[in-house]
Amino acid sequence: QVQLVESGGGLVQAGGSLNLSCAASGSIFGSVSMRWYRQAPGKQREMVATITSVGSTNYADSVKGRFTISRDNAKNTVYLQMNSLKPEDTAVYYCNMRGTFWGQGTQVTVSS
């Protein structure tokens, strides 16, 4: 059974930074793609960033150049470094494994 636990969310002023972490249980982490999604109030959940098992990355246009996804397979952890945060980045951020497993989410709030 896979469990994903996100951490690192919080309240930050516009222009600030946060680094989210997602720790995964189980033995498949190193062989699967990981994604970060976010869901703002009243909006659909959207994909933010993807990293494959070999480290290839992809980003939503809205976060390109500001967010960086990375992974540490030895620690079964995926990260999302978020810089130059904007109020529109405010959302609950979720970690996803292989399109199947979800974490509980971590709140990110960016004040103007």
C-alpha positions in Angstrom: 0.0 0.0 0.0 1.4 3.4 -1.0 1.1 6.4 1.3 2.1 9.9 0.3 2.6 12.6 2.9 3.1 16.2 1.9 4.6 19.0 4.0 6.1 22.4 3.6 3.0 24.5 2.9 2.3 27.7 4.7 1.6 31.4 4.4 4.1 33.6 2.4 4.1 37.0 0.9 4.1 37.6 -2.8 7.5 37.2 -4.2 8.5 34.7 -1.5 9.5 31.0 -1.7 8.3 27.7 -0.3 9.7 24.2 -0.7 7.1 21.4 -0.6 8.1 17.8 0.1 6.2 14.6 -0.5 7.4 11.4 1.3 6.3 8.1 -0.2 6.1 4.7 1.3 6.5 1.5 -0.6 9.1 0.2 -3.0 8.0 1.5 -6.3 8.9 5.1 -5.9 12.1 5.0 -7.9 10.4 3.5 -10.9 7.4 5.7 -11.4 6.6 9.3 -12.4 5.6 11.7 -9.7 3.4 14.8 -10.1 2.3 17.8 -8.1 -1.2 19.1 -8.6 -3.0 22.0 -7.0 -6.6 23.0 -6.4 -7.7 26.5 -5.7 -11.1 27.2 -4.1 -13.9 26.9 -6.7 -11.5 25.6 -9.4 -10.6 22.2 -10.8 -7.5 20.4 -9.8 -4.7 21.2 -12.2 -1.3 19.6 -12.9 1.6 21.8 -11.8 4.7 19.7 -12.5 5.8 16.2 -13.4 9.0 14.3 -13.0 9.6 10.9 -14.6 11.6 8.0 -13.1 14.7 9.2 -15.0 14.3 12.8 -14.0 12.7 14.4 -17.1 10.4 17.3 -16.0 7.4 19.1 -17.3 5.6 22.1 -16.0 2.3 24.0 -16.4 2.8 27.2 -18.3 1.7 29.2 -15.3 4.7 28.1 -13.2 7.5 27.7 -15.7 10.6 29.4 -14.7 9.3 29.8 -11.1 8.8 26.2 -9.8 11.2 23.3 -9.9 10.3 19.7 -9.3 13.0 17.3 -8.1 13.3 13.9 -6.5 15.5 11.9 -4.2 15.0 8.2 -4.8 17.1 7.3 -1.9 14.7 9.1 0.4 11.5 8.2 -1.5 10.8 11.9 -1.7 9.7 14.4 -4.3 10.1 18.2 -3.9 8.5 21.3 -5.4 10.6 24.4 -5.0 8.4 27.4 -5.5 9.9 30.8 -6.1 8.5 34.2 -7.0 5.2 33.2 -5.6 2.0 35.0 -6.6 -1.4 35.3 -5.0 -2.8 33.2 -7.8 -0.6 30.3 -6.6 -2.8 30.0 -3.5 -4.2 26.5 -3.4 -4.0 23.1 -1.8 -1.0 21.3 -3.3 -1.2 17.5 -3.8 1.4 14.9 -4.5 0.5 12.1 -7.0 2.1 8.9 -7.8 1.6 7.2 -11.2 -1.8 8.9 -11.6 -3.2 6.6 -8.9 -2.1 7.5 -5.4 -2.7 10.9 -3.7 -1.5 12.6 -0.6 -3.7 14.6 1.7 -2.6 17.9 0.5 -0.8 20.9 1.9 -2.1 24.4 1.9 -0.1 27.2 0.3 -1.4 30.7 0.8 0.3 33.7 -0.9 -0.7 37.1 0.4 -0.4 40.3 -1.8 
